[in-house]
Amino acid sequence: MSENIPVSVCWFRRDLRLHDHAALYYALKTSRQVHCVFVFDADMLDALAEKADRRVEFIWHSVREVKQALG
């Protein structure tokens, strides 16, 4: 595959790992520039009974790790 797509977006939905990530791999192989995106679902967050939820903290921590790794 050659770099024939100028810009791609890799949407991280539930899988925040960088290794063995097929969508990220193909975006990097076929594009000159790749933007990585993660979106918190406001409806899901608003539905939580306890706003200081460990699951949300874990996701934030994972997103920060991905951001650091991608530099």
N, C-alpha and C positions, 0 to 999 in steps of 0.2 A: 504494500500500500504506500502511496506517496502522499505528501502533504499538499493536497489540492483544495482543502476546505479552509478558508481564511480564519474563521472563528467557530468554535463549538462550545456548547454548554454541557457540563456533566452535573446532573441533578442527583445529589446524594439524598435518597429518601429515607430508608431505614438502615442502610448499610454504610457505615462511616469508615470502613477500612480502606486503606489505599492499596494494599497488596492484593493481587488476584481479583481486581475489580474490572470486569469486562468492559463496562461503559467507559470508564476512565482510560483504560488501555487503548481502546479503539479511537477515542477522541484524541489522545496524544499521538497516535500513529497517523491519523489522517488530517490533522489540523495544525495550522501554524500557531494558533493561540487557543487555549482552553480556559474557560471560566468555570469554576466549581461553585455550586449553589446548594445551600441547605436551607429549608424553610420550616420554621416552627408553625404548627397548626394552632392558630389562636383559639379555635373552638375546643380543641383537645385540652389546651392549657387552662382555659376558662372553666372547663368542666371538673377540674381537679378540686377535691374538697380541701386539701392542704396545699397551699401555694409553694411551700418549701418542700417539694416532693423530691425524693432521692433520684428518681428516674430522670427528672428534668435536670438535676445537677449533673448526673452522669452524662447526659446528652451534651450539655454545655461543655463539660470537660473534654469529651470526645471531639467536639467541633473545634475547640481551641487546639487540641493536638493535631488535627488535620490541617488547620490553618498554619501552624508552626512548621509542619512537615512540608507543606507546599511552598512556604516562604513567600 
